[in-house]
């Protein structure tokens, strides 16, 4: 209460606006993985969560992509049977896909450089360094599926999300190139993951073939024969097949006298060189395809951010086209996807990425790993509640140490109801009026006892009717016969 002793005019500003709860950011992923370097003007950024807002900022702090060796497995005719990338590091390309698909800001946690061995322990150290950072709401570890024992890392990520309660983790299944191996990988993933905190994560597969224009050179290729595993370099293989000798012979033949025999020899040599060129191009195409085969989590995180910005966190991040994705590694049918979308045994749903004619590559699933849970089955429902909880928690900090009486209770109830009413108007909650969409209970005899007030506890109960996606649209068509003939 102000005391007035001197005559004059005194001004008091009185706010008539209701107290509000801020809407926190939703889709800010933390990318954990290996980078080319980790420094900022001499300051080490190893295991230091660092916010960036563009790919240019990433390159300035963490460098560019790695240049791995690609191994091509050849048959007796020197044709490619399979291509593998040695010591793959996918963080840089995953961040590229994130920004390409609508992401605007993210957090990078570097756990080592490209000379380090890819291990789950290093990624776990990055995960631990992230726990106290309040900014990230998503966790992405694109290299986790390449580790020997990823299940411990996956369980740790889910446990962290449960502790922080405002985080959601995106998992990638291991790379598989045919439906049989993909089914086996899905079974392994479900078996090893456990049953704890499944509502805080979602799994996606298969991997994507991206259009990032990553290319390799002959010097980065290693060739192995499928029959005996013998290894040779690109230079050795091309020399063994006589490409250099062919070029020398063609030069000599072109300088010889123009006789029918010399012309025939020149044509034959040119055809042989062309065949070698076609074979070499096949090698490079196979190697480049392997380099541009990437885990999907980076692109999916970008789709999360784009949907949150355009529609809201309550919109399911599905039926969304992925940019710079040519196609998934394998395209599953409706019948094949059924077993991944609905898991009758453990309920661990896996969201499939599919390619549709005329539509592109789409995220064709919106379930959490708790696919059989009626409350937390859908990604958007879980993320909506996490976001609302975090926003209300942040807004009610202003009431800490205020008197635990009816005036404070009324302020808290007004703040929360105003926030939820705005969500209802935006379509986040279902119901014809706010009373059908949510409720907020607070007060003595409602949510608190006299002992609670003595203990300094102010308890609030909030209920929300979240909008759920129309996952299955069923049309019933009935045939009627006209009575008029």
C-alpha positions as CSV (number, residue, x, y, z in Angstrom):
1,X,0.0,0.0,0.0
2,X,1.5,3.3,-1.1
3,X,1.7,6.2,1.4
4,X,0.9,9.7,0.2
5,X,2.2,12.6,2.3
6,X,2.9,15.2,-0.4
7,X,0.1,16.9,-2.3
8,X,0.1,16.1,-6.0
9,X,-1.1,13.7,-8.7
10,X,0.0,10.0,-8.5
11,X,-0.4,7.5,-11.3
12,X,-1.1,3.8,-10.9
13,X,-1.1,1.5,-13.9
14,X,-3.7,-1.2,-13.6
15,X,-3.6,-4.1,-16.0
16,X,-7.0,-5.3,-17.2
17,X,-5.7,-8.1,-19.3
18,X,-5.9,-11.6,-17.9
19,X,-2.7,-13.3,-17.0
20,X,-1.5,-15.6,-19.8
21,X,0.4,-18.8,-20.4
22,X,3.1,-18.6,-23.1
23,X,2.9,-21.2,-25.9
24,X,6.4,-22.8,-25.9
25,X,8.1,-24.0,-29.0
26,X,7.3,-27.6,-30.1
27,X,9.5,-29.1,-32.8
28,X,13.1,-28.3,-31.9
29,X,15.1,-31.5,-32.4
30,X,18.4,-32.3,-30.8
31,X,20.6,-34.2,-33.3
32,X,23.2,-36.3,-31.5
33,X,26.1,-37.8,-33.5
34,X,29.5,-37.4,-35.1
35,X,30.7,-34.3,-36.9
36,X,33.8,-33.3,-38.8
37,X,34.9,-31.0,-36.0
38,X,33.3,-29.2,-33.0
39,X,34.7,-25.8,-32.3
40,X,33.7,-22.1,-32.3
41,X,36.6,-19.7,-32.5
42,X,38.8,-22.0,-30.4
43,X,36.0,-23.0,-28.0
44,X,35.4,-26.8,-28.0
45,X,31.8,-27.8,-28.6
46,X,32.3,-31.5,-28.0
47,X,29.3,-32.8,-25.9
48,X,28.0,-29.2,-25.7
49,X,24.4,-28.7,-27.0
50,X,24.6,-25.9,-29.6
51,X,21.6,-24.2,-31.2
52,X,21.8,-23.5,-34.9
53,X,19.2,-22.0,-37.4
54,X,20.7,-23.0,-40.8
55,X,22.9,-25.5,-42.5
56,X,25.4,-22.7,-43.0
57,X,25.7,-22.3,-39.3
58,X,26.2,-26.0,-38.9
59,X,29.0,-26.1,-41.4
60,X,30.7,-23.1,-39.7
61,X,30.7,-24.8,-36.4
62,X,30.8,-28.5,-37.1
63,X,32.2,-28.9,-40.7
64,X,30.8,-30.9,-43.6
65,X,30.0,-34.5,-44.5
66,X,32.4,-37.4,-44.2
67,X,34.0,-39.1,-47.2
68,X,33.7,-42.7,-46.4
69,X,35.0,-45.7,-48.4
70,X,32.4,-47.5,-50.4
71,X,32.8,-51.3,-50.8
72,X,31.3,-52.8,-53.9
73,X,30.7,-56.6,-54.0
74,X,31.1,-58.0,-57.5
75,X,30.2,-61.2,-59.2
76,X,32.3,-63.1,-61.8
77,X,31.2,-60.6,-64.5
78,X,32.4,-57.7,-62.4
79,X,28.8,-56.5,-61.9
80,X,27.7,-55.0,-58.6
81,X,25.7,-57.3,-56.3
82,X,25.8,-55.1,-53.2
83,X,27.3,-51.8,-52.0
84,X,28.2,-51.0,-48.4
85,X,29.5,-47.8,-46.7
86,X,32.3,-48.3,-44.3
87,X,32.0,-46.4,-41.0
88,X,29.0,-44.3,-42.0
89,X,28.3,-41.0,-40.3
90,X,24.8,-39.6,-41.1
91,X,24.4,-36.6,-38.9
92,X,25.3,-33.9,-41.5
93,X,23.0,-35.4,-44.1
94,X,20.2,-35.8,-41.6
95,X,20.5,-32.1,-40.7
96,X,20.3,-31.3,-44.4
97,X,17.1,-33.3,-44.7
98,X,15.7,-31.6,-41.6
99,X,16.1,-28.1,-43.0
100,X,15.0,-29.2,-46.5
101,X,11.7,-30.5,-45.0
102,X,10.7,-27.4,-43.2
103,X,12.9,-27.3,-40.0
104,X,14.0,-23.9,-38.8
105,X,16.1,-24.5,-35.7
106,X,17.7,-27.4,-34.0
107,X,20.3,-28.3,-31.4
108,X,23.5,-30.2,-32.3
109,X,25.4,-32.4,-29.9
110,X,28.7,-33.6,-31.3
111,X,30.0,-36.8,-29.7
112,X,33.2,-37.1,-31.7
113,X,34.8,-36.6,-35.1
114,X,35.1,-38.9,-38.1
115,X,38.3,-40.5,-36.9
116,X,36.5,-41.9,-33.8
117,X,34.8,-45.3,-33.7
118,X,31.0,-45.3,-33.9
119,X,29.8,-46.7,-30.6
120,X,26.6,-46.6,-28.5
121,X,28.6,-45.3,-25.5
122,X,29.6,-42.1,-27.3
123,X,26.0,-41.5,-28.4
124,X,24.9,-42.2,-24.8
125,X,27.3,-39.5,-23.6
126,X,25.7,-37.0,-25.9
127,X,22.3,-38.0,-24.7
128,X,23.3,-37.4,-21.1
129,X,24.7,-34.0,-22.0
130,X,21.4,-33.1,-23.5
131,X,19.2,-33.9,-20.4
132,X,19.6,-30.5,-18.7
133,X,19.1,-28.4,-21.8
134,X,15.5,-27.0,-21.7
135,X,15.2,-26.2,-25.4
136,X,15.0,-29.5,-27.4
137,X,11.6,-31.2,-27.7
138,X,12.7,-34.0,-30.0
139,X,15.7,-36.4,-30.0
140,X,17.2,-37.7,-33.2
141,X,20.2,-40.1,-33.3
142,X,20.6,-41.0,-37.0
143,X,23.7,-43.1,-36.3
144,X,22.2,-45.1,-33.4
145,X,20.9,-47.9,-35.7
146,X,24.5,-48.5,-36.9
147,X,25.7,-49.4,-33.4
148,X,26.3,-52.9,-32.3
149,X,23.8,-52.7,-29.4
150,X,21.4,-49.9,-30.0
151,X,18.7,-51.2,-27.7
152,X,20.4,-49.8,-24.5
153,X,20.7,-46.4,-26.2
154,X,17.0,-46.5,-27.3
155,X,15.9,-47.4,-23.8
156,X,17.9,-44.6,-22.3
157,X,16.4,-42.1,-24.7
158,X,12.9,-43.1,-23.8
159,X,13.7,-42.9,-20.1
160,X,15.1,-39.4,-20.5
161,X,11.9,-38.3,-22.3
162,X,9.9,-39.7,-19.4
163,X,11.9,-37.7,-16.9
164,X,11.9,-34.4,-18.9
165,X,8.3,-35.0,-20.0
166,X,8.5,-32.5,-22.8
167,X,10.5,-34.6,-25.3
168,X,9.8,-37.2,-27.9
169,X,12.4,-39.5,-29.6
170,X,12.5,-40.6,-33.2
171,X,14.0,-44.0,-34.0
172,X,15.3,-45.5,-37.2
173,X,15.3,-49.2,-37.9
174,X,18.5,-50.6,-39.4
175,X,19.0,-50.5,-43.1
176,X,17.5,-53.4,-44.9
177,X,17.0,-53.8,-48.7
178,X,14.3,-56.4,-49.0
179,X,11.0,-57.1,-47.2
180,X,12.2,-60.3,-45.6
181,X,15.2,-58.7,-43.9
182,X,13.1,-55.6,-43.0
183,X,10.6,-57.9,-41.2
184,X,13.4,-59.6,-39.3
185,X,14.8,-56.2,-38.3
186,X,11.4,-55.0,-37.1
187,X,11.1,-58.1,-35.0
188,X,14.6,-57.5,-33.5
189,X,13.7,-53.9,-32.7
190,X,10.5,-54.8,-31.0
191,X,12.1,-57.6,-29.0
192,X,15.1,-55.6,-27.8
193,X,13.3,-52.4,-26.9
194,X,11.5,-53.4,-23.7
195,X,8.2,-52.1,-22.5
196,X,9.0,-48.9,-20.6
197,X,8.0,-45.4,-21.6
198,X,6.9,-46.5,-25.1
199,X,4.6,-43.5,-25.4
200,X,7.5,-41.1,-25.7
201,X,8.9,-42.5,-28.9
202,X,8.1,-43.5,-32.5
203,X,9.9,-45.6,-35.0
204,X,10.2,-45.1,-38.8
205,X,11.4,-47.1,-41.7
206,X,12.5,-48.0,-44.3
207,X,15.5,-45.8,-45.0
208,X,15.3,-43.1,-47.8
209,X,17.2,-42.7,-51.0
210,X,17.8,-39.0,-51.0
211,X,18.5,-36.5,-53.8
212,X,21.3,-34.7,-52.0
213,X,23.8,-35.2,-54.9
214,X,26.5,-36.8,-52.8
215,X,29.0,-38.4,-55.1
216,X,32.1,-40.5,-54.7
217,X,35.3,-41.0,-56.7
218,X,37.1,-44.1,-57.9
219,X,39.8,-43.7,-55.2
220,X,37.1,-44.1,-52.5
221,X,36.0,-47.4,-53.9
222,X,37.0,-50.9,-52.7
223,X,36.0,-53.9,-54.7
224,X,35.4,-57.4,-53.3
225,X,34.6,-60.6,-55.1
226,X,31.5,-62.3,-53.7
227,X,33.0,-65.7,-54.3
228,X,36.1,-65.5,-52.2
229,X,36.1,-62.0,-50.6
230,X,39.3,-61.0,-52.4
231,X,39.9,-57.2,-52.2
232,X,41.1,-54.8,-55.0
233,X,41.2,-51.1,-55.4
234,X,39.6,-49.3,-58.3
235,X,42.9,-48.6,-60.0
236,X,43.9,-52.2,-59.8
237,X,40.6,-53.5,-61.2
238,X,40.6,-51.1,-64.1
239,X,44.2,-51.9,-65.0
240,X,43.5,-55.6,-64.7
241,X,40.7,-55.2,-67.2
242,X,43.1,-53.4,-69.6
243,X,41.4,-50.0,-69.8
244,X,44.7,-48.1,-70.0
245,X,46.0,-50.6,-72.6
246,X,42.8,-50.2,-74.6
247,X,43.2,-46.5,-74.7
248,X,46.8,-46.9,-75.9
249,X,45.7,-49.4,-78.6
250,X,42.9,-47.1,-79.8
251,X,45.3,-44.2,-80.1
252,X,47.7,-46.4,-82.2
253,X,44.9,-47.7,-84.4
254,X,43.6,-44.2,-85.1
255,X,47.0,-43.1,-86.3
256,X,47.4,-46.2,-88.6
257,X,46.6,-46.2,-92.3
258,X,42.9,-46.2,-93.0
259,X,42.4,-49.8,-94.2
260,X,39.3,-51.9,-93.7
261,X,41.2,-54.1,-91.3
262,X,42.5,-51.1,-89.2
263,X,39.0,-49.6,-89.2
264,X,37.5,-52.9,-87.9
265,X,40.2,-53.1,-85.2
266,X,39.5,-49.6,-84.2
267,X,35.7,-50.3,-84.0
268,X,36.3,-53.4,-81.9
269,X,38.7,-51.6,-79.5
270,X,36.2,-48.7,-79.1
271,X,33.4,-51.1,-78.3
272,X,35.5,-52.8,-75.7
273,X,36.4,-49.4,-74.1
274,X,32.7,-48.4,-74.2
275,X,31.8,-51.6,-72.4
276,X,34.4,-50.9,-69.7
277,X,33.0,-47.3,-69.4
278,X,29.5,-48.7,-68.9
279,X,30.8,-51.1,-66.2
280,X,32.7,-48.3,-64.5
281,X,29.5,-46.1,-64.6
282,X,27.6,-48.9,-63.0
283,X,30.1,-49.0,-60.2
284,X,29.9,-45.3,-59.5
285,X,26.1,-45.3,-59.7
286,X,25.9,-48.1,-57.1
287,X,28.4,-46.3,-54.9
288,X,26.5,-43.0,-55.1
289,X,23.3,-44.8,-54.4
290,X,24.8,-46.2,-51.2
291,X,26.1,-42.8,-50.2
292,X,22.6,-41.2,-50.6
293,X,20.8,-44.0,-48.7
294,X,20.0,-42.3,-45.4
295,X,18.0,-42.9,-42.2
296,X,14.6,-41.2,-42.3
297,X,14.6,-39.6,-38.9
298,X,16.2,-36.3,-40.1
299,X,13.5,-35.8,-42.8
300,X,10.8,-36.9,-40.4
301,X,11.9,-34.3,-37.8
302,X,11.7,-31.6,-40.5
303,X,8.1,-32.8,-41.3
304,X,7.3,-32.5,-37.6
305,X,8.5,-28.9,-37.6
306,X,6.6,-28.0,-40.8
307,X,3.3,-29.5,-39.6
308,X,3.7,-27.8,-36.2
309,X,4.3,-24.4,-37.9
310,X,1.5,-24.7,-40.5
311,X,-1.2,-26.6,-38.5
312,X,-0.2,-27.1,-34.9
313,X,1.3,-29.8,-32.7
314,X,-2.2,-31.4,-32.5
315,X,-2.1,-32.3,-36.2
316,X,-0.7,-35.8,-36.9
317,X,2.6,-35.6,-38.7
318,X,1.5,-38.1,-41.4
319,X,0.4,-38.1,-45.0
320,X,3.2,-35.6,-45.4
321,X,5.5,-35.6,-48.4
322,X,9.2,-35.8,-47.7
323,X,11.3,-33.4,-49.8
324,X,14.6,-34.4,-51.3
325,X,13.6,-38.0,-50.9
326,X,13.5,-39.9,-54.2
327,X,11.9,-43.0,-52.6
328,X,12.2,-45.4,-49.7
329,X,14.7,-48.2,-50.1
330,X,11.8,-50.6,-50.4
331,X,8.2,-49.9,-51.0
332,X,5.8,-52.0,-48.9
333,X,2.2,-52.8,-49.7
334,X,-0.9,-52.3,-47.6
335,X,-0.9,-55.9,-46.6
336,X,2.8,-55.8,-45.6
337,X,2.3,-52.5,-43.6
338,X,-0.5,-53.9,-41.6
339,X,1.8,-56.0,-39.3
340,X,4.0,-52.9,-38.6
341,X,1.2,-50.5,-38.0
342,X,-0.7,-52.8,-35.5
343,X,1.4,-55.1,-33.4
344,X,-1.0,-57.6,-31.8
345,X,1.7,-59.0,-29.4
346,X,3.5,-56.1,-27.8
347,X,1.8,-53.1,-29.4
348,X,5.0,-51.6,-30.7
349,X,3.9,-49.8,-33.9
350,X,6.3,-48.9,-36.6
351,X,5.4,-46.1,-38.9
352,X,6.1,-46.9,-42.5
353,X,7.4,-44.5,-45.2
354,X,5.9,-45.3,-48.6
355,X,6.0,-44.0,-52.1
356,X,2.7,-43.3,-53.9
357,X,2.2,-42.6,-57.6
358,X,1.6,-38.9,-58.2
359,X,2.1,-38.1,-54.5
360,X,5.7,-38.7,-53.8
361,X,7.3,-40.2,-50.7
362,X,4.9,-39.9,-47.7
363,X,5.0,-40.7,-44.0
364,X,2.2,-43.2,-43.8
365,X,1.8,-43.7,-40.1
366,X,1.2,-41.7,-36.9
367,X,1.6,-44.1,-34.0
368,X,3.8,-44.0,-31.0
369,X,5.6,-47.2,-29.9
370,X,2.7,-47.7,-27.5
371,X,0.5,-48.6,-30.5
372,X,-2.1,-50.5,-28.4
373,X,-2.5,-47.8,-25.8
374,X,-5.9,-46.2,-26.1
375,X,-4.7,-42.9,-24.6
376,X,-1.2,-42.5,-26.0
377,X,-1.5,-44.4,-29.3
378,X,-1.0,-41.4,-31.6
379,X,2.1,-39.2,-31.9
380,X,0.1,-35.9,-32.0
381,X,-1.9,-36.7,-28.8
382,X,1.3,-37.5,-26.8
383,X,3.1,-34.4,-28.1
384,X,0.1,-32.1,-27.6
385,X,-0.2,-33.1,-23.9
386,X,3.6,-32.8,-23.4
387,X,3.5,-29.3,-24.9
388,X,0.5,-28.2,-22.9
389,X,2.1,-29.5,-19.7
390,X,5.3,-27.7,-20.3
391,X,3.5,-24.4,-21.3
392,X,1.3,-24.5,-18.2
393,X,4.3,-25.4,-16.0
394,X,6.2,-22.4,-17.4
395,X,3.3,-20.0,-17.0
396,X,2.4,-21.0,-13.4
397,X,6.0,-20.3,-12.3
398,X,4.8,-16.7,-11.6
399,X,2.4,-18.1,-8.8
400,X,5.1,-19.9,-6.9
401,X,5.2,-18.5,-3.3
402,X,2.0,-16.6,-3.8
403,X,-0.6,-17.0,-1.0
404,X,-2.3,-20.4,-1.3
405,X,-5.8,-19.0,-1.2
406,X,-8.9,-18.5,-3.3
407,X,-7.5,-15.5,-5.1
408,X,-4.4,-17.4,-6.3
409,X,-6.6,-20.4,-7.3
410,X,-8.8,-18.1,-9.3
411,X,-5.8,-16.6,-11.1
412,X,-4.4,-20.0,-11.9
413,X,-7.7,-21.3,-13.2
414,X,-8.3,-18.2,-15.3
415,X,-4.8,-18.5,-16.9
416,X,-5.2,-22.2,-17.8
417,X,-8.8,-21.8,-19.1
418,X,-7.8,-18.9,-21.3
419,X,-4.9,-20.9,-22.7
420,X,-7.1,-24.0,-23.4
421,X,-9.9,-21.9,-24.8
422,X,-7.5,-20.6,-27.4
423,X,-6.4,-24.1,-28.3
424,X,-10.0,-25.2,-28.6
425,X,-10.7,-22.3,-31.0
426,X,-7.7,-23.4,-33.1
427,X,-9.1,-26.9,-33.4
428,X,-6.7,-28.7,-31.0
429,X,-9.5,-29.9,-28.8
430,X,-12.8,-31.4,-29.8
431,X,-16.2,-30.3,-28.5
432,X,-19.0,-28.0,-29.5
433,X,-18.1,-25.6,-26.7
434,X,-15.2,-25.2,-24.3
435,X,-17.0,-27.1,-21.5
436,X,-17.0,-30.1,-23.7
437,X,-13.4,-29.7,-24.7
438,X,-11.7,-29.3,-21.3
439,X,-12.1,-28.8,-17.6
440,X,-9.9,-27.1,-15.0
441,X,-10.6,-27.9,-11.3
442,X,-8.9,-26.3,-8.4
443,X,-9.9,-25.4,-4.8
444,X,-10.4,-26.6,-1.3
445,X,-12.7,-29.6,-1.3
446,X,-12.2,-30.1,-5.0
447,X,-8.6,-30.9,-5.6
448,X,-7.1,-30.1,-2.2
449,X,-7.6,-30.8,1.4
450,X,-6.7,-28.7,4.4
451,X,-3.6,-30.7,4.9
452,X,-2.5,-30.0,1.4
453,X,-2.7,-26.3,2.1
454,X,-0.7,-26.7,5.3
455,X,1.9,-28.5,3.3
456,X,2.1,-25.7,0.7
457,X,0.5,-27.8,-2.1
458,X,-1.7,-26.3,-4.7
459,X,-3.2,-29.1,-6.8
460,X,-4.8,-28.5,-10.1
461,X,-6.7,-31.1,-12.2
462,X,-6.9,-30.6,-16.0
463,X,-8.7,-32.7,-18.5
464,X,-8.6,-32.3,-22.3
465,X,-10.5,-34.0,-25.2
466,X,-7.7,-34.2,-27.7
467,X,-8.4,-34.4,-31.4
468,X,-7.4,-37.8,-32.8
469,X,-6.4,-38.5,-36.4
470,X,-8.8,-40.3,-38.8
471,X,-6.5,-43.2,-39.3
472,X,-9.1,-45.5,-40.9
473,X,-11.7,-44.0,-43.1
474,X,-14.5,-46.5,-43.8
475,X,-17.1,-45.9,-46.5
476,X,-20.3,-47.9,-46.5
477,X,-22.1,-48.0,-49.8
478,X,-25.6,-49.4,-50.1
479,X,-27.2,-50.4,-53.3
480,X,-30.8,-49.3,-53.7
481,X,-33.3,-50.2,-56.3
482,X,-35.6,-47.6,-57.7
483,X,-39.3,-48.4,-57.4
484,X,-39.9,-46.7,-60.8
485,X,-38.2,-49.3,-62.8
